[in-house]
Amino acid sequence: MSVYSAAKRTAALAAAMVLALTLFTQNRNALGIASADTNKAAKENESAINETEKELSDLEEKQAELDELISAASDDIADQEEKQQAISDQIDTVEETLHKLADSISELEDQIADNEELIAQMETDTQQKEQEIESGVDDLQKRLRAFYIAGGDTYTDILIGASDFYDMLMKLELVKRVAGHDADLIDKLIEKKTEYESQLETLKTEKTELEEQYAELEERRVKQQAQIVKLEELYSQSEENLKSLEEDKASYEKNREQVEKEQEQFEADLQKLYEEREALKKKQEEEKKKAEEERKKQEAAQQQNNQTQKPSDGSDNNTSNGGDNDSPDTNTDNNNNNTDPNGNSNTNTNTSGADPNAAYGYVPKSRFTWPVPGFYHISYGVGWRWGAYHKGIDIYSPNIRGANIVAADSGTVILASNTCPHDYGKNYSCGCGGGYGNYCIIDHGDGYWTLYGHSEHISVVEGQHVEKGDVLGTVGSTGYSTGPHTHFEVRINGTAYDPQNYV
């Protein structure tokens, strides 16, 4: 076989390889355009999914808060309306969550479809590239085999076979080009092999991500099913709660007359006590005023008597400046400095101990501290309910039974009732303490009273002075109480005010 024939064969092979490479490049470019479009759609879907994820996270946090509120109210005294409102809010939240989950599932399905399309295109491209490599390797093997059979043309053969020097140069150039083409062909095959392996790795990564997306899709569907079940439970719970609420209202209406009568009597007794204490205070002030007037009158009479008995030697200075006459004035002034404007010998300032709420980070709004340290949930506030006016706040939290009730400020215990044995939840009044069960009232001076109701046991007695934070008793469910809690009131000059403005 001549060098020229070999060169022709090599040139033909090279032309075929160039054609194959051209076709491969065109296919790859087409795939690149399709892949770019697919990636763009995937990024848009991913952005939508991320936004939905954030919304779902916010909804889950809201659900957790409402679940806690519903749980806290489940055994509470009379906050069924609050519980029902929480259930209704939760139903709305769960329904919104279901809509978001549906959107999320749809977005994820779109992303999965885009990724499946991309993977399919990549698999086709990978298979095509694999075929091209196999074809190129096969052609190279045939060429090498043909050269081997024909016998390789060495430089010596070329020199001997050349007709002249010019012919020899032409043959050498042809051999050089053929050898260069073969080397280039091998380099391209190696490059294709590298690209092929890289694409295989990318394909593997894409398939792994696709599997993760399938898992996420399944997790979303499980969440969706769980939310459907939760919604059904909430509807059922709402029906039960409404039924319980209606039963509570019916029970309240049944013994409403008795409850109102007890409360009216309790209010009348408190008003009478307030008037008696005001009358006593007025009487004490009048007696103090009379005593002061009498003291001044006696001092004036003493001074006048001293002047009429003045000695003839003019030694009035010794008499008027005597220590005996100055002593009553000095003692009186000292006594006056130990009393407040109302005539009380004790002030309301507590200097004996720290606020028990300080350990919980409680910041007081006024002179008063929180009456049940560590338990700060108000299950029911001041306002109308079922035709009756609630004059205080009900403090309730899970496991509150037995917690300490403390004095909101220093003062004197003016009422303490500790005779109610009915320490359990009930939707009727047992008739004890005007509905407050075991309770106590503290007079803090300046017209301020505080009331603490439904205690399991009151540990202070009437007439006892207490400091701010002193324990008055423990939380129970005596009186008209459907569960353990503390009813707390603030009264000023006999009128009840919203305690939330003070604690």
C-alpha positions as CSV (number, residue, x, y, z in Angstrom):
1,M,0.0,0.0,0.0
2,S,1.4,3.4,-1.0
3,V,1.7,6.4,1.3
4,Y,-0.6,8.3,-0.9
5,S,-3.4,5.7,-0.6
6,A,-2.9,5.6,3.1
7,A,-3.2,9.4,3.2
8,K,-6.4,9.3,1.2
9,R,-7.8,6.7,3.6
10,T,-6.8,8.9,6.5
11,A,-8.3,12.0,5.0
12,A,-11.6,10.2,4.4
13,L,-11.6,9.0,8.0
14,A,-10.8,12.5,9.2
15,A,-13.6,13.9,7.2
16,A,-16.0,11.4,8.7
17,M,-14.8,12.3,12.2
18,V,-15.2,16.0,11.5
19,L,-18.8,15.4,10.3
20,A,-19.6,13.4,13.4
21,L,-18.1,16.0,15.7
22,T,-20.1,18.7,13.9
23,L,-23.3,16.8,14.3
24,F,-22.5,16.2,18.0
25,T,-21.8,19.9,18.6
26,Q,-25.1,20.9,17.0
27,N,-27.0,18.4,19.1
28,R,-25.2,19.5,22.3
29,N,-26.0,23.2,21.5
30,A,-29.7,22.3,21.0
31,L,-29.7,20.5,24.2
32,G,-28.0,23.4,26.0
33,I,-30.8,25.8,24.8
34,A,-33.5,23.3,26.1
35,S,-31.6,22.9,29.3
36,A,-31.4,26.6,29.8
37,D,-35.1,26.9,29.4
38,T,-35.7,24.1,31.8
39,N,-33.3,25.5,34.4
40,K,-35.1,28.9,34.2
41,A,-38.4,27.3,34.8
42,A,-36.9,25.3,37.7
43,K,-35.5,28.4,39.3
44,E,-38.9,30.1,39.1
45,N,-40.5,27.1,40.7
46,E,-37.8,27.0,43.4
47,S,-38.4,30.7,44.2
48,A,-42.2,30.1,44.5
49,I,-41.5,27.0,46.7
50,N,-39.3,29.0,49.0
51,E,-41.9,31.7,49.4
52,T,-44.6,29.1,50.1
53,E,-42.2,27.4,52.6
54,K,-41.9,30.7,54.5
55,E,-45.7,31.1,54.6
56,L,-46.1,27.5,55.7
57,S,-43.6,28.1,58.5
58,D,-45.5,31.2,59.7
59,L,-48.7,29.3,59.6
60,E,-47.2,26.4,61.6
61,E,-46.0,28.9,64.3
62,K,-49.5,30.4,64.5
63,Q,-51.0,27.0,64.8
64,A,-48.6,26.2,67.7
65,E,-49.6,29.4,69.5
66,L,-53.3,28.6,69.1
67,D,-52.8,25.0,70.1
68,E,-51.2,26.2,73.3
69,L,-54.1,28.7,73.9
70,I,-56.7,26.0,73.3
71,S,-54.8,23.6,75.6
72,A,-54.5,26.2,78.4
73,A,-58.2,27.0,78.2
74,S,-59.4,23.4,78.2
75,D,-59.8,23.1,82.0
76,D,-60.3,26.8,82.7
77,I,-62.9,28.5,84.7
78,A,-65.3,30.3,82.4
79,D,-63.4,31.2,79.3
80,Q,-65.3,28.9,76.8
81,E,-65.9,31.9,74.6
82,E,-62.1,32.6,74.4
83,K,-61.5,28.9,73.8
84,Q,-64.2,28.9,71.1
85,Q,-62.6,31.9,69.4
86,A,-59.2,30.2,69.5
87,I,-60.7,27.1,67.9
88,S,-62.3,29.2,65.2
89,D,-59.1,31.0,64.5
90,Q,-57.3,27.6,64.4
91,I,-59.8,26.3,61.9
92,D,-59.1,29.3,59.7
93,T,-55.4,28.8,60.1
94,V,-55.5,25.1,59.3
95,E,-57.7,25.8,56.2
96,E,-55.2,28.4,55.0
97,T,-52.4,25.9,55.7
98,L,-54.1,23.3,53.6
99,H,-54.4,25.8,50.7
100,K,-50.7,26.6,51.0
101,L,-49.8,22.9,51.1
102,A,-51.8,22.3,48.0
103,D,-49.9,25.2,46.3
104,S,-46.7,23.8,47.6
105,I,-47.4,20.3,46.3
106,S,-48.4,21.7,42.9
107,E,-45.2,23.8,42.7
108,L,-43.1,20.8,43.8
109,E,-44.8,18.6,41.2
110,D,-44.0,21.2,38.5
111,Q,-40.4,21.3,39.7
112,I,-40.2,17.5,39.6
113,A,-41.7,17.4,36.1
114,D,-39.1,20.0,34.9
115,N,-36.3,18.0,36.5
116,E,-37.5,14.7,35.0
117,E,-37.5,16.4,31.6
118,L,-34.0,17.7,32.2
119,I,-32.8,14.3,33.3
120,A,-34.4,12.6,30.3
121,Q,-32.6,15.1,28.0
122,M,-29.3,14.5,29.8
123,E,-29.7,10.7,29.5
124,T,-30.4,11.1,25.7
125,D,-27.3,13.3,25.3
126,T,-25.2,11.0,27.4
127,Q,-26.2,8.0,25.4
128,Q,-25.5,9.8,22.2
129,K,-22.1,10.9,23.4
130,E,-21.4,7.3,24.5
131,Q,-22.3,6.1,21.0
132,E,-20.0,8.7,19.4
133,I,-17.1,7.7,21.6
134,E,-17.7,4.0,20.8
135,S,-17.9,4.9,17.0
136,G,-14.7,7.0,17.2
137,V,-12.8,4.3,19.0
138,D,-14.1,1.6,16.5
139,D,-13.0,3.7,13.5
140,L,-9.6,4.3,15.1
141,Q,-9.2,0.6,15.8
142,K,-10.0,-0.2,12.1
143,R,-7.5,2.4,10.9
144,L,-4.8,1.0,13.1
145,R,-5.6,-2.5,12.0
146,A,-5.4,-1.5,8.3
147,F,-2.1,0.2,8.8
148,Y,-0.8,-2.9,10.6
149,I,-1.9,-5.2,7.8
150,A,-0.6,-2.9,5.0
151,G,2.7,-2.5,6.8
152,G,3.8,0.9,8.2
153,D,5.7,3.3,5.9
154,T,8.9,4.2,7.6
155,Y,11.0,7.3,6.9
156,T,13.5,4.9,5.2
157,D,10.9,3.5,2.8
158,I,9.8,7.1,1.9
159,L,13.4,8.1,1.2
160,I,14.1,5.1,-1.0
161,G,10.8,5.2,-2.8
162,A,11.0,9.0,-3.6
163,S,11.8,9.9,-7.2
164,D,13.5,13.1,-6.2
165,F,14.0,15.3,-3.3
166,Y,10.8,17.3,-3.9
167,D,8.8,14.1,-4.0
168,M,10.4,13.0,-0.7
169,L,9.4,16.3,1.0
170,M,5.8,15.9,-0.2
171,K,5.6,12.4,1.1
172,L,7.1,13.4,4.5
173,E,4.6,16.2,4.8
174,L,1.7,13.9,4.0
175,V,2.9,11.3,6.6
176,K,3.3,14.1,9.2
177,R,-0.3,15.4,8.5
178,V,-1.7,11.9,8.8
179,A,0.1,11.3,12.1
180,G,-1.1,14.7,13.4
181,H,-4.7,13.9,12.4
182,D,-4.5,10.6,14.3
183,A,-3.2,12.4,17.4
184,D,-5.9,15.0,17.2
185,L,-8.5,12.2,16.8
186,I,-7.2,10.5,20.0
187,D,-7.2,13.8,21.9
188,K,-10.8,14.5,20.9
189,L,-11.9,11.0,22.0
190,I,-10.2,11.6,25.4
191,E,-12.0,15.0,25.7
192,K,-15.3,13.3,24.9
193,K,-14.6,10.7,27.5
194,T,-14.0,13.4,30.1
195,E,-17.1,15.2,29.2
196,Y,-19.1,12.0,29.2
197,E,-17.9,11.1,32.8
198,S,-18.6,14.7,34.0
199,Q,-22.1,14.5,32.5
200,L,-22.7,11.1,34.1
201,E,-21.8,12.7,37.5
202,T,-24.1,15.6,36.9
203,L,-26.9,13.2,35.9
204,K,-26.3,11.2,39.1
205,T,-26.6,14.5,41.2
206,E,-29.8,15.5,39.4
207,K,-31.3,12.0,40.1
208,T,-30.4,12.3,43.8
209,E,-32.0,15.7,43.9
210,L,-35.1,14.3,42.2
211,E,-35.3,11.5,44.8
212,E,-35.1,14.1,47.5
213,Q,-37.9,16.1,45.8
214,Y,-40.0,12.9,45.7
215,A,-39.4,12.4,49.4
216,E,-40.3,16.0,50.1
217,L,-43.5,15.6,48.0
218,E,-44.4,12.6,50.0
219,E,-43.8,14.5,53.2
220,R,-46.0,17.4,52.0
221,R,-48.8,14.9,51.2
222,V,-48.4,13.4,54.7
223,K,-48.6,16.9,56.2
224,Q,-51.6,17.6,54.1
225,Q,-53.4,14.5,55.3
226,A,-52.5,15.4,58.9
227,Q,-53.9,18.8,58.5
228,I,-57.1,17.3,57.1
229,V,-57.4,15.1,60.1
230,K,-56.6,18.1,62.4
231,L,-59.3,20.1,60.7
232,E,-61.9,17.4,61.2
233,E,-60.8,17.2,64.9
234,L,-61.2,20.9,65.3
235,Y,-64.6,20.9,63.8
236,S,-65.5,18.1,66.3
237,Q,-63.9,20.0,69.1
238,S,-65.7,23.1,68.1
239,E,-69.1,21.3,68.2
240,E,-68.3,19.8,71.6
241,N,-67.1,23.2,73.0
242,L,-70.2,24.9,71.7
243,K,-72.3,22.2,73.3
244,S,-70.4,22.7,76.6
245,L,-70.8,26.4,76.3
246,E,-74.5,26.1,75.8
247,E,-74.7,23.7,78.8
248,D,-72.7,26.3,80.9
249,K,-75.1,29.0,79.9
250,A,-78.1,26.8,80.7
251,S,-76.6,26.0,84.1
252,Y,-75.8,29.6,84.7
253,E,-79.3,30.6,83.8
254,K,-80.7,27.9,86.0
255,N,-79.1,29.3,89.2
256,R,-78.6,32.8,87.9
257,E,-81.0,34.2,90.5
258,Q,-79.1,32.5,93.3
259,V,-75.7,33.8,92.0
260,E,-77.0,37.3,91.5
261,K,-78.5,37.3,95.0
262,E,-75.2,36.1,96.5
263,Q,-73.2,38.7,94.6
264,E,-75.7,41.5,95.5
265,Q,-75.4,40.6,99.2
266,F,-71.7,40.4,99.0
267,E,-71.5,43.8,97.3
268,A,-73.9,45.2,99.9
269,D,-71.8,43.8,102.7
270,L,-68.6,45.3,101.1
271,Q,-70.3,48.6,100.7
272,K,-71.4,48.5,104.3
273,L,-67.9,47.6,105.4
274,Y,-66.5,50.5,103.3
275,E,-68.9,53.0,104.9
276,E,-68.2,51.7,108.4
277,R,-64.4,52.0,107.8
278,E,-64.9,55.5,106.3
279,A,-67.1,56.5,109.3
280,L,-64.5,55.1,111.7
281,K,-61.7,56.9,109.8
282,K,-63.8,60.2,110.0
283,K,-64.4,59.6,113.7
284,Q,-60.7,59.1,114.3
285,E,-59.9,62.2,112.4
286,E,-62.5,64.2,114.4
287,E,-61.2,62.8,117.7
288,K,-57.7,63.6,116.6
289,K,-58.7,67.1,115.7
290,K,-60.6,67.5,119.0
291,A,-57.6,66.2,120.9
292,E,-55.3,68.7,119.1
293,E,-57.7,71.6,119.9
294,E,-57.9,70.5,123.5
295,R,-54.1,70.3,123.7
296,K,-53.8,73.8,122.3
297,K,-56.5,75.1,124.7
298,Q,-54.6,73.6,127.6
299,E,-51.3,75.1,126.4
300,A,-53.0,78.5,126.1
301,A,-54.5,78.2,129.6
302,Q,-51.1,77.1,131.0
303,Q,-49.4,80.1,129.4
304,Q,-52.1,82.4,130.8
305,N,-51.8,80.9,134.3
306,N,-48.0,81.3,134.1
307,Q,-48.4,85.0,133.3
308,T,-50.9,85.7,136.2
309,Q,-48.5,84.0,138.7
310,K,-45.5,86.1,137.5
311,P,-43.1,86.9,140.5
312,S,-42.5,90.6,141.5
313,D,-38.7,90.4,140.9
314,G,-39.3,90.0,137.2
315,S,-37.9,86.5,136.9
316,D,-40.3,85.6,134.1
317,N,-37.6,84.4,131.8
318,N,-36.7,81.6,134.1
319,T,-40.4,80.5,134.3
320,S,-41.2,80.9,130.6
321,N,-38.1,79.1,129.4
322,G,-38.3,76.2,131.8
323,G,-37.8,72.7,130.5
324,D,-41.2,71.6,131.9
325,N,-43.2,73.9,129.6
326,D,-41.2,72.9,126.5
327,S,-41.5,69.1,126.9
328,P,-45.2,68.7,125.8
329,D,-44.6,70.6,122.6
330,T,-41.6,68.5,121.7
331,N,-43.3,65.2,122.4
332,T,-46.4,66.2,120.5
333,D,-44.4,67.1,117.4
334,N,-42.6,63.7,117.5
335,N,-45.9,61.8,117.7
336,N,-47.3,63.8,114.8
337,N,-44.3,62.9,112.7
338,N,-45.0,59.1,113.2
339,T,-48.5,59.3,111.7
340,D,-49.8,59.6,108.1
341,P,-52.5,62.1,107.0
342,N,-55.2,59.4,107.7
343,G,-54.0,58.9,111.3
344,N,-52.5,55.4,110.6
345,S,-49.4,54.5,112.5
346,N,-48.2,52.1,109.7
347,T,-47.3,53.2,106.2
348,N,-47.8,51.1,103.0
349,T,-44.2,51.0,102.0
350,N,-42.7,47.5,102.1
351,T,-39.0,47.5,103.0
352,S,-38.7,43.9,104.3
353,G,-38.2,41.8,101.2
354,A,-37.9,41.5,97.4
355,D,-40.8,41.3,95.0
356,P,-41.5,37.5,94.4
357,N,-42.3,38.3,90.7
358,A,-38.8,39.7,90.1
359,A,-37.4,36.2,89.5
360,Y,-39.9,35.8,86.5
361,G,-38.9,39.2,84.9
362,Y,-42.2,40.8,85.9
363,V,-42.1,44.6,85.6
364,P,-44.8,46.3,87.9
365,K,-47.1,48.9,86.4
366,S,-47.9,50.6,89.7
367,R,-47.6,50.2,93.5
368,F,-49.0,46.7,93.1
369,T,-47.2,43.5,92.2
370,W,-48.8,40.4,90.4
371,P,-50.8,38.3,92.9
372,V,-49.8,34.8,91.7
373,P,-46.1,34.8,90.9
374,G,-45.1,32.6,88.0
375,F,-48.6,32.4,86.5
376,Y,-49.5,35.3,84.3
377,H,-52.2,34.0,81.9
378,I,-55.5,35.9,82.2
379,S,-58.3,33.6,81.2
380,Y,-61.1,36.1,81.7
381,G,-61.0,39.9,82.2
382,V,-63.3,42.6,83.3
383,G,-66.5,42.9,81.3
384,W,-70.0,41.6,80.7
385,R,-70.6,37.8,80.4
386,W,-74.0,36.2,80.1
387,G,-75.8,39.2,81.5
388,A,-73.4,39.6,84.5
389,Y,-70.5,42.0,85.0
390,H,-67.2,40.4,85.9
391,K,-65.4,42.9,88.2
392,G,-61.9,41.4,88.2
393,I,-59.4,39.2,86.3
394,D,-59.2,35.4,86.5
395,I,-55.6,34.2,86.6
396,Y,-55.2,30.6,85.3
397,S,-52.5,28.4,83.9
398,P,-52.0,24.7,83.8
399,N,-50.8,23.3,87.1
400,I,-51.7,26.5,89.0
401,R,-53.5,24.7,91.8
402,G,-51.6,25.1,95.1
403,A,-49.6,28.1,93.8
404,N,-49.0,30.9,96.3
405,I,-51.3,33.9,96.3
406,V,-49.4,37.0,97.6
407,A,-50.3,40.5,98.7
408,A,-50.2,42.9,95.8
409,D,-49.0,45.6,98.3
410,S,-48.6,46.1,102.0
411,G,-51.7,46.7,104.1
412,T,-54.2,45.3,106.6
413,V,-56.4,42.3,106.1
414,I,-59.9,43.6,106.7
415,L,-61.8,40.4,105.6
416,A,-60.7,36.8,105.5
417,S,-63.2,33.9,104.8
418,N,-61.8,30.4,105.0
419,T,-64.9,28.3,105.5
420,C,-65.7,26.8,102.0
421,P,-65.1,23.1,101.8
422,H,-66.2,22.8,98.1
423,D,-62.7,22.9,96.5
424,Y,-63.4,21.5,93.1
425,G,-64.6,22.6,89.6
426,K,-68.3,23.3,89.3
427,N,-70.7,25.3,87.1
428,Y,-72.9,26.4,89.9
429,S,-72.4,28.4,93.1
430,C,-71.9,26.5,96.3
431,G,-73.1,29.5,98.3
432,C,-69.8,30.2,100.0
433,G,-68.2,33.6,100.3
434,G,-70.7,35.3,98.0
435,G,-69.4,33.1,95.2
436,Y,-65.7,33.8,95.9
437,G,-65.3,30.7,98.2
438,N,-62.3,31.2,100.4
439,Y,-61.1,34.8,100.0
440,C,-59.5,37.7,101.7
441,I,-59.5,41.5,101.2
442,I,-56.6,43.9,102.0
443,D,-56.9,47.6,102.8
444,H,-53.8,49.3,101.4
445,G,-54.8,52.8,102.5
446,D,-55.6,55.8,100.3
447,G,-58.9,54.1,99.4
448,Y,-57.2,51.1,97.7
449,W,-58.5,47.6,98.4
450,T,-57.6,44.3,96.7
451,L,-59.6,41.0,96.7
452,Y,-58.3,37.5,96.2
453,G,-60.9,34.8,95.6
454,H,-61.4,31.0,95.2
455,S,-58.4,30.0,97.3
456,E,-58.1,26.5,98.6
457,H,-56.9,27.9,101.9
458,I,-56.4,31.5,103.2
459,S,-53.5,31.7,105.7
460,V,-54.0,35.2,107.0
461,V,-56.6,36.6,109.5
462,E,-58.5,39.8,109.9
463,G,-56.6,42.6,111.4
464,Q,-53.2,41.2,110.3
465,H,-50.7,43.5,108.7
466,V,-49.0,42.1,105.6
467,E,-46.2,43.4,103.4
468,K,-46.0,43.3,99.7
469,G,-45.3,39.8,98.5
470,D,-46.4,38.1,101.7
471,V,-48.3,34.8,101.1
472,L,-52.0,35.1,101.7
473,G,-53.0,31.6,100.7
474,T,-52.9,29.1,97.8
475,V,-54.8,28.8,94.6
476,G,-57.9,26.5,94.6
477,S,-61.4,26.2,93.1
478,T,-63.7,27.1,96.0
479,G,-67.0,29.0,95.5
480,Y,-68.5,29.5,92.1
481,S,-65.5,28.2,90.1
482,T,-65.3,25.7,87.3
483,G,-61.6,25.2,87.8
484,P,-58.6,26.2,89.9
485,H,-57.7,29.9,89.4
486,T,-57.5,33.2,91.4
487,H,-60.0,35.9,91.0
488,F,-58.3,39.3,91.6
489,E,-59.9,42.7,92.0
490,V,-58.7,46.2,92.6
491,R,-61.2,48.6,94.3
492,I,-60.8,52.3,94.9
493,N,-63.1,54.0,97.3
494,G,-65.5,51.1,97.0
495,T,-65.6,50.9,93.2
496,A,-64.0,48.0,91.2
497,Y,-61.5,49.0,88.5
498,D,-59.8,46.9,85.8
499,P,-56.8,45.3,87.6
500,Q,-54.9,45.1,84.3
501,N,-54.3,48.9,84.6
502,Y,-52.4,48.2,87.9
503,V,-50.8,44.8,87.5
